[in-house]
Amino acid sequence: MLRFLCVAAALLLSANEAFAHGDEPAAPPKKEVAPLFPAKVFQSKSGPILVDNKGMTLYTFDRDSTGTKSSCDAKCTERWTPLAAPADAVPKGDFTIVTRSDGSKMWAYRFRPLYTSQADKAPGDVNGFDGANLWHIARPTF
């Protein structure tokens, strides 16, 4: 009889242990944390370049000369997407804010507005580079 009680007690304890871990509530979903900076440095074959937080190459436009506005509007934005900044964005280090003609905000690096190219399809692509023209890959200054 004592053996039976010991075996029964052992079974109850092990069953209790199994039930205790089987119905744990699911962990709450992780909150998405906003990146500290709007861009990061990527080491490409041709040296360091700036990419957005999705890894897409960033470009600057030679006609953006004042540091306070973007010269790429309307039709231009069909090929070049401004690196959007939230309405409450504040400058961070070398990254500044430019208010566009439509009132939206975009990021700039050292007062040069930043854009992605529609020609780039995957992170690391540099199809928007046109050294003979007005668009250049954004590069960090150390």
Buried (B, 14 or more C-beta within 10 A) or exposed (E): EEEEEEEEEEEEEEEEEEEEEEEEEEEEEEEEEEEEBBBBEBEBEEEEBBBBEEEBBBBBBEEBEEEEBBBBEEEBBEEBBBBBBEEEBEEEEBBBBBEBEEEBBBBBBEBBBBBBBEBBEEEEBBEBBEEEEEBBBBBBEE
